[in-house]
Amino acid sequence: MTTPDQTFRPHERIKDPADFRRAFDRKRSVSDAVLIVYGVENGLEHARLGISVSRKRVRKASARNRIKRLIREAFRLSKADLPPGVDLVVLPRAPQAEFEAVRSSLATLARDAARRLRAPRREPKPSP
């Protein structure tokens, strides 16, 4: 039996295309060999998850659905470790990822993305 804080509630899901676009436009991403995570502040007291798996990267629909299930389950079980107030848009790098790799990668990358959001953006140096 899962406790209420371990469920993946509808308000924790990113559904609006504008929210996905906002995360991609903010250009604050972190990655490793398993996942790419884009982060953006959401003004809420909880983290939200959006998943984007392209058909170009993962051809078979069953494989795309499997990786989305893995990412959702990793988010559900790692909610206590994730920073609050952040929208996380996750893209898989490896179509054949293992659950434990996805879970540890998501927690680590979410913390890194939140840290990067708090850091001031460096401006490029002007050319002489």
N, C-alpha and C positions, 0 to 999 in steps of 0.2 A: 504494500500500500504506500503510495506516495503522499507526502505531506503537501499542504497547499503551496508552500514556497518552492516546491520542486516541480511544479507543473509549468508548462509553457502556455501562458495565458494569451488571449487575443490582443490585449493592449501591449504586449511585449514584442509584437510582430510588426515589421515595417511593411506596409502594403501600398502606400501611396508612391507613385513614380517620382513625384517631386521630392520626396524624402531620399530616395535613392540618388537622384540627380544632385541634391544638396551635398550628400556624402562624397560623391565622385568629384564635384566641383571644388570642394574644400581642399582636396589634394593632400590630405594628411593620411598616409598609409604606412603600414608596416607589413613585413612579410617574412616568411621562412620557406623551407622546402615543401611545406604542406599547404599553407593557406596564405592568402593576401587579405588584410583587414583594413578597410577604410573606416575612419572614425569621424564623427561630428557631434557637437553638443546638441542635446535634444530638449533641455529645459525641464525635464521630468525628473522624478526621483528614482527612476529605474532605467536599466539598460534595455535597448530594443535590438532585435536581430533582423537583418535582411540578408537573403542569400541570392546570389546571382551565379548560375551555372550555365555557361554558354554551350550551345549545341556544337559549336566549332571545336571546343576543347574536349567535351565528353559527348561522343556521337550517339550512343544508345540511350533512349529515354529511361530504361530501367537503371542504368548506371548513374544518370543524372539524379533520379529520384533517390537512389541509395545514398549518394554523397550528401544530398540535402537532408535526408533523415539522420545521417551521422552528425552533421553540423547542428541540427536542431537538438538532438539528444545531448551533445556536448554542451550546448548553451544551457539547456535545462538543468543539467547536473552541476554546472559551474557557476550558476547565477550568484551564489554567495561570494565567489571570488572575483566577480566582474565589477568594474567601476560603475557607480550609478551616474545617471544623467548623460549617457553616451549612446548614440546610435552606432551600431556596428554593422557594416555591410561586408559580408564574407564571400570571397571567391576562392574556390579550390584550385590548387596548382596541380595536384596529383589525382587523377581519376580513380586510382586504386589505393586510397588512403585507409589506414587502419584506425579504429575508433580511438584507441589510447593516444595515438599520435595527434589526431584531430583535437581531442579534449585538452591535452597539455598545450598544444600550439595555440588554441583559441584563448585560453586563460592568459598565457604569456603575452600574446600579441594584443589582446584587449587592454591589458595594463600599459603596454608600451604606447598604444595609440592614445590612451587617455593622458599619459605623460606628455606626449607630443602635442596634444591639443592645448595643454596648459602652458607650454613653452612659447615664448614669443617667436613669431616667424621672422627669420633673418632675411633682410633685403639683399638682393644681389649688389655687388660692388659696381659702381659706374665705370665704364671703360674710359680711358684717357683719350 
